[in-house]
Amino acid sequence: MQMLRRPITDRSAPAPICPGTLFDEAVRLHHYIDALDADTDAYALCILLSRVPSPHRRPALLLLIKYEFSGLTNRSDVQSFVNAGNDFIITVSSDRVAQLNAVEERIRSLLDDLDSEWWHRREPLVRRFDLALPSEAAEFRALFSEPSAGQTNPCPSGALMRQLEPCLVSEIAQEIEKRGVVDLIRRQTIMQLGVGLAAPLFEEIFVSIEDLQRAVAPSVDLRANSTLFRFLMQSLDRAVLSCLSTRSELSTVKPLSLNLSLSALSSAHFATFLRSRSDGAPPLVEVQLVDILALPAAYQRARAQLSPHGVRFVIDGISLRDARQVDVRDLQPDFVKLMWDDELDADVCADHSRALIGIVTALGRERIILANTDSEAALAWAISMGITRLQGRYIDLLITALQRGSSR
């Protein structure tokens, strides 16, 4: 009698190690691959984010993809994995192919702007495998035989960079704590345009990831894994807050904003920083959209605890793609940072222009800060949309010119 093809489950696999960790994810994926055989009745859909070079990776992408699949991943015959390269893999039984098709269509739409000009290998970001077919099962097995399906990214010197791995995180975190970050801190003004004048709205104090990488780990791709990257940012937050609490020339800047992780807002370091500014204006805190998507309850708690004390919230890192997928109004921010992108100014069609106007209106012109305003085109677009709060290198140049003019 012919045996029925079966979906693979974890029931026959050894107990996972370190639940919730990347190591566990890798172990589960490899158990799954090892269990593939001729009786397997499953389809695998793979979103290969590791193929996007690190300068173009957006951590929010992985969370948005997980969100799109959330209606499937709570099924007993569905499994999902995230490997060390941030590739997302979901496997379903043949009974759920119709549901998989619907989600795959949305995912492809989500990724349609990550075209081949962004990744030199010209390889697809979405792959599907029928694991009942020996040839496709073999291809799937070969693709994920290593911990990451992605390639090691080149650093600016041309040498290959190491991927950020769990064993490196504590070492890099200790180096951040040991050396401090006072020499890495940058300041950038957010400008408010008015009738016939421009005035500073607040000043952001931050450490750029590029500067941090050059200082503490020049051969490691710090953005290679979003989970480990967020853990590393907690160490950076502590170092920045410690520096601001003790350096008077920085702690007295007002008003100022800090780009912090949600975990930092409930830390003793942040409480110490607030006390150090007891005579100054309450700070603004800038929280990455990716952190809010990962920890929505933590964001709501932070707002409830800090807003009564005058702390204002800025949601940072909102791309045009994010604005289409997430209704930011539900998060009730004081400001939102919309990242400038050439697509915003693309003269595609009237429908595209109307859609942009709709997004700007939905976000609220009075709350939008156009970040990465690095060119005259970005400034012109902001003015055409009625956006009056701006941040970027082009704005820095305007501020410098205004300061020189006023000193004459």
C-alpha positions as CSV (number, residue, x, y, z in Angstrom):
1,M,0.0,0.0,0.0
2,Q,1.3,3.4,-1.0
3,M,2.1,5.6,2.1
4,L,0.5,9.0,2.3
5,R,2.7,12.0,1.9
6,R,3.0,13.8,5.2
7,P,3.8,17.3,6.3
8,I,6.9,17.6,8.5
9,T,6.5,18.6,12.1
10,D,8.9,19.0,15.0
11,R,7.4,16.1,16.9
12,S,10.3,13.7,15.9
13,A,13.0,16.3,16.3
14,P,15.1,16.6,19.5
15,A,14.0,19.3,22.0
16,P,15.1,22.7,20.9
17,I,18.0,24.4,22.6
18,C,17.8,27.9,24.1
19,P,14.1,28.7,23.1
20,G,13.6,32.0,21.5
21,T,17.2,32.4,20.4
22,L,18.8,32.5,17.0
23,F,20.6,29.3,17.8
24,D,17.3,27.6,18.5
25,E,16.0,28.9,15.1
26,A,19.0,27.4,13.3
27,V,18.6,24.1,15.1
28,R,14.9,23.9,14.3
29,L,15.6,24.7,10.6
30,H,18.3,22.0,10.4
31,H,16.1,19.4,12.1
32,Y,13.4,20.2,9.5
33,I,15.9,19.9,6.6
34,D,17.2,16.6,8.0
35,A,13.7,15.2,8.2
36,L,12.9,15.8,4.5
37,D,12.1,12.6,2.7
38,A,10.0,11.2,-0.2
39,D,6.8,11.3,1.8
40,T,7.0,15.0,2.6
41,D,3.9,16.9,1.6
42,A,4.8,20.5,2.1
43,Y,5.6,23.7,0.3
44,A,8.3,26.2,1.5
45,L,8.2,29.9,0.8
46,C,11.5,31.7,1.4
47,I,12.0,35.4,1.8
48,L,15.7,35.9,1.3
49,L,16.5,39.2,3.0
50,S,20.1,38.2,3.4
51,R,20.5,39.0,-0.4
52,V,19.9,42.6,0.2
53,P,23.2,44.4,0.9
54,S,23.4,45.8,4.4
55,P,23.2,49.6,3.4
56,H,19.7,48.9,2.0
57,R,18.4,46.5,4.7
58,R,15.5,47.8,6.8
59,P,14.9,45.8,10.0
60,A,11.2,46.7,9.8
61,L,10.9,44.5,6.7
62,L,11.3,41.3,8.6
63,L,8.7,42.3,11.2
64,L,6.3,43.4,8.4
65,I,6.8,40.0,6.7
66,K,6.1,38.2,10.0
67,Y,3.0,40.3,10.4
68,E,1.7,39.4,6.9
69,F,2.1,35.7,7.8
70,S,0.7,35.9,11.3
71,G,-2.6,34.4,10.1
72,L,-0.8,31.3,9.0
73,T,2.0,30.8,11.6
74,N,-0.4,29.9,14.4
75,R,-1.5,26.7,12.6
76,S,-0.2,23.3,13.7
77,D,0.7,22.3,10.2
78,V,2.7,25.5,9.5
79,Q,6.2,26.2,10.6
80,S,8.3,29.3,10.3
81,F,12.0,30.0,10.7
82,V,14.4,33.0,10.7
83,N,18.0,32.1,10.1
84,A,21.1,34.1,11.0
85,G,20.9,36.1,7.8
86,N,17.3,37.2,8.5
87,D,15.9,35.0,5.8
88,F,12.3,34.1,6.6
89,I,11.2,30.6,5.8
90,I,7.6,29.3,6.1
91,T,6.4,25.8,5.3
92,V,2.8,24.7,4.9
93,S,1.0,21.6,4.0
94,S,-0.6,21.3,0.5
95,D,-4.0,22.1,2.1
96,R,-2.9,25.6,2.8
97,V,-1.4,26.5,-0.6
98,A,-4.3,28.9,-1.4
99,Q,-3.6,30.8,1.8
100,L,0.1,30.8,1.0
101,N,-0.6,32.2,-2.5
102,A,-2.5,35.1,-1.1
103,V,0.2,36.1,1.4
104,E,2.9,35.6,-1.2
105,E,1.2,38.1,-3.5
106,R,1.2,40.7,-0.7
107,I,4.9,40.0,0.1
108,R,6.0,40.4,-3.5
109,S,4.1,43.7,-3.6
110,L,5.9,44.7,-0.4
111,L,9.3,43.9,-1.9
112,D,8.7,45.2,-5.4
113,D,10.9,48.3,-4.9
114,L,13.9,46.1,-3.9
115,D,14.7,45.5,-7.5
116,S,17.9,44.2,-9.0
117,E,19.7,47.6,-9.0
118,W,19.9,47.3,-5.2
119,W,21.6,43.9,-5.1
120,H,24.4,43.0,-7.6
121,R,23.8,39.3,-7.7
122,R,20.5,39.7,-9.6
123,E,18.9,36.8,-7.6
124,P,15.3,36.7,-6.6
125,L,14.3,37.7,-3.0
126,V,11.3,35.3,-3.0
127,R,11.7,31.5,-3.7
128,R,9.1,28.8,-3.5
129,F,9.8,25.1,-3.3
130,D,7.5,22.0,-3.6
131,L,9.3,19.8,-1.1
132,A,7.5,16.7,-2.5
133,L,9.7,17.0,-5.6
134,P,13.1,15.6,-5.1
135,S,14.8,18.2,-7.2
136,E,13.2,21.1,-5.4
137,A,13.7,19.5,-2.0
138,A,17.4,19.1,-2.9
139,E,17.7,22.8,-3.9
140,F,16.0,23.9,-0.7
141,R,18.3,21.7,1.3
142,A,21.4,23.1,-0.5
143,L,20.2,26.7,0.0
144,F,19.9,26.4,3.7
145,S,22.7,23.9,4.4
146,E,24.7,26.8,5.9
147,P,23.4,29.0,8.8
148,S,22.7,31.8,6.4
149,A,21.7,31.8,2.8
150,G,23.1,35.2,2.3
151,Q,26.6,36.2,1.2
152,T,29.2,37.9,3.3
153,N,29.1,41.6,2.5
154,P,32.1,43.6,1.4
155,C,33.3,46.4,3.5
156,P,34.4,49.7,1.9
157,S,38.0,48.6,1.7
158,G,36.9,45.6,-0.4
159,A,37.6,43.0,2.3
160,L,34.9,40.6,3.4
161,M,33.1,41.5,6.6
162,R,32.1,39.1,9.3
163,Q,28.5,38.6,10.0
164,L,27.3,39.7,13.5
165,E,27.0,36.5,15.5
166,P,25.9,35.8,19.1
167,C,29.5,35.1,20.2
168,L,30.5,38.6,19.0
169,V,27.8,40.7,20.6
170,S,29.1,40.6,24.2
171,E,32.6,41.3,23.0
172,I,31.5,44.4,21.1
173,A,29.2,45.5,23.9
174,Q,32.2,45.3,26.3
175,E,34.3,47.4,23.9
176,I,31.6,50.1,23.7
177,E,31.4,50.2,27.6
178,K,35.2,50.3,27.9
179,R,36.0,53.0,25.3
180,G,32.9,55.2,25.7
181,V,31.2,57.1,23.0
182,V,31.9,60.8,23.8
183,D,34.0,61.2,20.6
184,L,31.3,59.6,18.5
185,I,28.4,61.7,19.5
186,R,26.9,63.9,16.7
187,R,24.4,66.7,16.9
188,Q,21.9,67.7,14.1
189,T,19.2,70.3,14.2
190,I,15.6,69.8,13.1
191,M,14.5,73.0,11.5
192,Q,11.0,74.5,11.5
193,L,10.2,76.7,8.4
194,G,7.9,79.6,8.9
195,V,6.7,82.7,6.9
196,G,9.9,84.4,6.0
197,L,12.0,82.7,8.7
198,A,13.4,79.4,9.9
199,A,14.0,78.4,13.5
200,P,15.4,75.3,15.2
201,L,12.7,73.0,16.6
202,F,15.0,70.7,18.5
203,E,18.5,69.1,18.3
204,E,19.0,65.4,17.9
205,I,22.0,63.9,19.7
206,F,23.0,60.5,18.3
207,V,25.8,58.1,17.4
208,S,25.8,56.9,13.8
209,I,26.1,53.2,13.3
210,E,28.8,53.8,10.7
211,D,31.0,55.7,13.2
212,L,30.4,53.0,15.8
213,Q,31.3,50.2,13.5
214,R,34.6,51.9,12.4
215,A,35.4,52.6,16.1
216,V,34.7,49.2,17.7
217,A,34.2,46.5,15.0
218,P,35.4,47.6,11.6
219,S,35.4,44.1,10.2
220,V,31.9,43.1,11.4
221,D,28.6,43.9,9.7
222,L,26.6,45.2,12.7
223,R,23.4,45.3,10.7
224,A,23.6,41.7,9.5
225,N,21.1,40.4,12.0
226,S,18.3,42.6,13.3
227,T,17.8,40.7,16.6
228,L,21.4,40.9,17.6
229,F,21.6,44.4,16.3
230,R,18.8,45.5,18.6
231,F,20.6,43.8,21.6
232,L,23.8,45.7,20.7
233,M,21.9,49.0,20.5
234,Q,21.0,48.5,24.2
235,S,24.7,48.8,25.1
236,L,25.0,51.9,22.9
237,D,22.0,53.5,24.6
238,R,23.6,52.9,28.0
239,A,26.8,54.5,26.9
240,V,25.1,57.5,25.3
241,L,22.9,58.1,28.4
242,S,25.9,57.8,30.7
243,C,27.8,60.3,28.6
244,L,24.9,62.8,28.6
245,S,24.4,62.5,32.3
246,T,28.0,63.6,33.0
247,R,28.9,65.9,30.1
248,S,27.5,69.4,31.0
249,E,27.9,70.8,27.5
250,L,25.6,68.0,26.2
251,S,23.2,67.7,29.0
252,T,22.2,71.3,28.9
253,V,21.2,71.3,25.2
254,K,17.5,72.2,25.0
255,P,15.3,71.1,23.6
256,L,17.1,67.8,22.6
257,S,16.0,64.5,21.2
258,L,17.6,61.0,21.8
259,N,17.2,58.0,19.5
260,L,16.7,55.2,22.0
261,S,15.5,51.6,22.2
262,L,12.3,51.0,24.2
263,S,14.2,49.0,26.8
264,A,16.3,52.0,27.5
265,L,13.3,54.1,28.4
266,S,12.6,52.0,31.5
267,S,16.3,51.8,32.6
268,A,18.1,53.3,35.5
269,H,20.4,55.1,33.0
270,F,17.4,56.9,31.5
271,A,16.1,57.9,35.0
272,T,19.5,59.3,35.9
273,F,19.6,61.2,32.6
274,L,16.2,62.8,33.4
275,R,17.3,63.8,36.8
276,S,20.4,65.5,35.3
277,R,18.0,67.6,33.3
278,S,15.6,68.5,36.1
279,D,16.1,72.2,35.4
280,G,15.9,71.9,31.6
281,A,13.2,71.1,29.1
282,P,12.0,67.5,29.0
283,P,13.7,65.6,26.1
284,L,12.1,64.1,23.1
285,V,12.7,60.4,22.6
286,E,13.0,59.0,19.1
287,V,11.9,55.3,18.8
288,Q,12.4,53.3,15.7
289,L,9.3,52.0,14.1
290,V,10.9,48.5,13.9
291,D,11.1,48.5,17.8
292,I,7.5,49.5,18.2
293,L,6.4,46.7,15.8
294,A,8.4,44.2,17.8
295,L,7.3,45.5,21.3
296,P,4.0,47.4,21.0
297,A,3.1,46.9,24.7
298,A,6.5,48.3,25.8
299,Y,5.9,51.4,23.6
300,Q,2.4,52.0,25.1
301,R,3.9,51.6,28.6
302,A,6.7,54.1,27.9
303,R,4.2,56.6,26.6
304,A,1.9,56.2,29.6
305,Q,4.8,56.6,32.0
306,L,6.8,59.4,30.4
307,S,4.2,61.6,28.6
308,P,2.8,63.0,31.8
309,H,6.3,64.3,32.6
310,G,6.5,66.2,29.3
311,V,8.5,63.7,27.3
312,R,7.5,63.8,23.7
313,F,7.7,60.8,21.3
314,V,9.0,60.8,17.8
315,I,8.5,57.7,15.6
316,D,11.7,57.4,13.6
317,G,12.6,55.5,10.4
318,I,9.3,55.6,8.5
319,S,9.7,54.8,4.9
320,L,7.1,55.3,2.2
321,R,6.6,51.5,2.3
322,D,6.1,51.5,6.0
323,A,3.5,54.3,5.7
324,R,1.6,52.2,3.3
325,Q,1.6,49.2,5.5
326,V,1.2,50.6,9.0
327,D,-1.3,53.2,10.3
328,V,1.0,55.2,12.4
329,R,-1.8,57.3,13.8
330,D,-2.8,54.5,16.1
331,L,0.6,55.0,17.8
332,Q,-0.3,58.6,18.8
333,P,3.2,60.1,18.3
334,D,4.0,63.7,18.8
335,F,6.1,63.7,15.6
336,V,6.9,61.2,12.9
337,K,10.1,61.1,10.8
338,L,9.3,60.3,7.2
339,M,12.6,59.2,5.4
340,W,13.2,61.1,2.2
341,D,13.4,58.7,-0.8
342,D,13.7,59.5,-4.5
343,E,10.4,57.5,-4.9
344,L,8.6,60.3,-3.1
345,D,9.5,62.7,-5.9
346,A,8.9,60.2,-8.7
347,D,6.7,61.7,-11.4
348,V,5.1,58.3,-12.1
349,C,1.4,59.2,-12.6
350,A,-1.4,61.2,-11.1
351,D,-2.5,58.2,-9.0
352,H,0.9,58.1,-7.4
353,S,0.8,61.8,-6.5
354,R,-2.7,61.4,-5.0
355,A,-1.5,58.4,-3.0
356,L,1.4,60.4,-1.6
357,I,-0.9,63.3,-0.7
358,G,-3.1,60.8,1.1
359,I,-0.2,59.4,3.1
360,V,1.0,62.8,4.1
361,T,-2.5,63.8,5.1
362,A,-2.9,60.6,7.1
363,L,0.4,61.0,8.9
364,G,-0.5,64.6,9.7
365,R,1.5,67.4,8.1
366,E,1.8,69.1,11.5
367,R,3.6,66.0,12.9
368,I,5.9,65.1,9.9
369,I,9.6,65.7,10.0
370,L,11.2,65.0,6.6
371,A,14.4,63.2,7.5
372,N,17.3,62.8,5.1
373,T,16.6,66.2,3.5
374,D,20.0,66.0,1.8
375,S,19.2,67.8,-1.4
376,E,17.3,70.8,-2.9
377,A,14.9,68.3,-4.5
378,A,13.9,66.9,-1.0
379,L,13.4,70.4,0.3
380,A,11.3,71.4,-2.7
381,W,9.1,68.3,-2.3
382,A,8.6,69.0,1.4
383,I,7.5,72.6,0.6
384,S,5.1,71.3,-2.1
385,M,3.5,69.0,0.4
386,G,3.2,71.6,3.1
387,I,5.8,69.9,5.3
388,T,7.7,72.5,7.3
389,R,9.9,70.4,9.7
390,L,13.1,69.2,8.1
391,Q,16.3,67.4,9.0
392,G,19.3,66.5,6.9
393,R,22.6,67.6,5.3
394,Y,21.0,70.1,3.1
395,I,19.3,71.7,6.1
396,D,22.7,71.7,7.9
397,L,24.1,73.8,5.0
398,L,21.2,76.2,5.2
399,I,21.7,76.6,8.9
400,T,25.4,77.3,8.5
401,A,24.6,79.9,5.8
402,L,22.0,81.6,8.0
403,Q,24.4,81.7,10.9
404,R,27.1,83.3,8.8
405,G,24.7,85.9,7.5
406,S,23.5,86.8,10.9
407,S,27.1,87.3,12.2
408,R,28.0,89.9,9.5
